[in-house]
Amino acid sequence: AINYGVYLQAFALQEKIKQYGYDASIIDYRKRTDETQNNRLTHIISKVIKNMKYYFSIKNIYSYFITKKLKKSKGFLKRAGDFQAFQEKYFQLTKLCNNYVDVMEIGKEFDACVCGSDQIWNPKYTNCNPIYFLKFIPPDKRIAYAPSIGIDYIPQELEACFKEFVLEFKNLSVRETKGASLIKDLTDIYPNVVVDPTFLFTYDEWGKIATERLIADKYILCYFLSHSKLHKFLLDEIQKYIKYKIVILPFTYEAYKCKKYNKYYASIQEFLSLVKYADFILTDSFHGVAFSVNFNKDFYAIKRSDSANILHSRIEDFLAKIKLKERIITYKNMYAVKFDSIDYSEPNTLLEEWRNSSNNYLRNSLLNIVHKCEVHKCEVHKCEVYK
């Protein structure tokens, strides 16, 4: 996906594992198994039938064709090329895997596998795909680091397989408290709740990857993945209080067509720079919020449009944990926004404690698996007996 958070969380996890002293690769799996794809298709058809009025409304049909047009625009294609260049420079990828057999073969090369962050356990998107639960390697080689479920329930038809897959993990963690509670309800096990992988990197580490400052003037950065009247209201409102340049990262049709503000089809390194040097940030993206916090920026998180309300729960969960929930803007409190500065003393302390415990969880999980592989002769990986 052409999304800053998707790439940066994968990069951070790869690099952090390298910092622990291991060689790390990203399994380049891009296609769902035929069986999973068929199940997903059935699931989608069922969902569409239940919500005919929504999916076949004029608004959503129009949105579909506009989005297709948008992805072919010059700015979007330029950004996609920059993402590909980042991948080629920074990702250590395996050969391309198209199905379960491919991944199973690749899995034989590794002493341990980590299913990383983002919404790989969201049944809405992946339909309980066994590959994202590392079913292709033995259970004692599996580590779950911060996978996001992203929704507040598991569809009934997928509960059995979700429960079975999760119970096989000896090293189990998730990214959100709501996800942990959901797993607890299904399995009676409460997993570790760890930071998003991007927080395993500090301000200074991300700063080394960011480009030099791109904009000399003071500016307000807007990173929106949806559009609503609330977004427009806050854009208009902030200019009454802060007389800075408005810079938009276009991901919606409305942002793409807007001629009033400055637009940047930023590369990943430029995105980091734009966040690092921004004077204020407005965003409805989880990773927009994450990097705002990591760089200690003044920001507001805007509740996303109705169709994405569930996705917003990730932001609420994270900000509540570091005592910054008041930075969320909804229709209920939109007129009370002050655009004031944030005192980061307590949030930074809480985040640092959380970061340390998350580092310990990941490091110890890897250490335990690799140590066992060294001490006991492993028929799967043909390891030598530890001397």
Disulfide bonds with the S-S distance in Angstrom:
none
